[in-house]
């Protein structure tokens, strides 16, 4: 073997090793992203389960920011753990423990009833959406769970 052949073989081997090493880094990032998504979904499920216990008629009045003008005429609301005191006390510690600087948003929309658009006081049901947000690098990721309560 000549020196040129050895240098070519070393160059080829170095490029293959760099490619394989980058796959390990990419794989580690995917595993971390999957773990965060699983944690986010677990938090959303826990929050949804807690909200079932409040009941459809009590739920809108539970949140500080939901019905500032009164729930009788409100046609829906979205509350965020960034501003709502109840959410900050109840679920934000779990989000920060599992996802770092994450946040939670809960959207309540009345459905059905005799008034169009439905209000919380006339609704036959309540559409409930729980969404958990977190940062992954420079991107914001989220998962949500949604249901309708009657």
N, C-alpha and C positions, 0 to 999 in steps of 0.2 A: 504494500500500500504506500502510496505517496502522501506527502504532506497535504496536498490539495484535496485528495479523497478524504483524508481524516478530518480536515476542516469542514468540508461539505457535510460529512456525516454528523459532526458535532453541531453544526448549524441546523440541520434538519431535526436532530434530536432535541435541541433547545426549543425550536418552534413548537414541536409536539408537546413537550413538557409545559410550556407556557399555556398552550390551549387547554390541556388537561387541568392545570391549576386554576384557570379562569372558570372552568366548569364547577370546581369545588366551591369557589366563591359564590357563583350564581346559585348553586344548590343550597348553600347556607342561607342566602337571602330568601329563597322560596320557602324554606322550612320556617324561618322566622315570620314571614308573611302569613303562612298557613296557621301558625300558632296564634298570631294576633287575630286572625279572622275567626278562629274557633273560640278564643276568649271573648271577642265581641259578640258572637252569637249566643254564647252562654250568658253573658250579661243581659242581652236583649230578652232572652227567655226568662231569666230571673225577674226582670222588671215586669214583663207581661204577666207572669204568674202572680206577682204582688198586686198588680192592678186589677186582676180578676176579683180579688178579695174586697176591693173598694165598692164594687157594684156600679152599674151604669148611671144611676141618678146622683150618686155622691161624687163620682170621679172628677167632673169638671170643677167643682168647688174646692177640691183638695189642693190644687196647684195655685200658687200665689199669682201667677201671671196669666191665668187662663181667661177669666171673665172680669176684666177691670170695669166694664160697664154693666155688669149683671148677666148672669147665665140665662135668664128668661128670654132674652132677645139675641143671644150670641149664636152664630151659625157655624162655629168651629174655632179652634185655637191650636197653636203650636207653642209648647213651652220648652225651654232649653235649660240645661244644667248650668249654662254660662250666666244666667240671670235669675232663675227661679230658686228661691231659698229652700223650698221643700225638696226639690230634686237634689240640691247641693248637699243637704244633710243626709238624705236617705240613700242615694245610690252613687254619688260622685266619689266617695272614698274607695269603693270597689273598682270603679273604672280607673282611677288613678293608680291603684295597686296593680291591676292587671295589664293596663294599656298605656300607662304614663299620662301624658297630657291629652286625654280623650274627653269627649263630651257626649251628652245624651240629649236627644230631642224626642218629645212625645207629642203626637198630633191626634187631636180628638175632633171628629166630625159627626154631628148627629145625622141619622138617616131615617127615612120614612116619616110617618105622621101626617096630620091633617093640614099643616101649614107648609107653604112653599116659599122660600127654602126652609128646610126643617131647622128648628132651634133646639137647644138642649131641653127646654121645658116641654116641647111637643113631640119630640122624637120617639120612635118606637125602638130604635137601636142606636148603637154608637160604634162608628168605625174607629179603631184604635191602631195607631202605628207607633212602634218604638224603634228608633234608629240610633245606633251607636257609631260615633266618629272617632278616629284616631289618626295620628301622623305616622307615616312610614317613609323616612328619608324626607324628600321634598314633596311627596304626594300625600293627599288626604284620602283615607280609605273609610268605608262605612259598610255596615250590614244592618238589615232591618227585619222586623217581624211585624206582621199585620193580621188583624182579625176583626170580626164584627160581633159585638155583644148585643143580645136582646134581652 
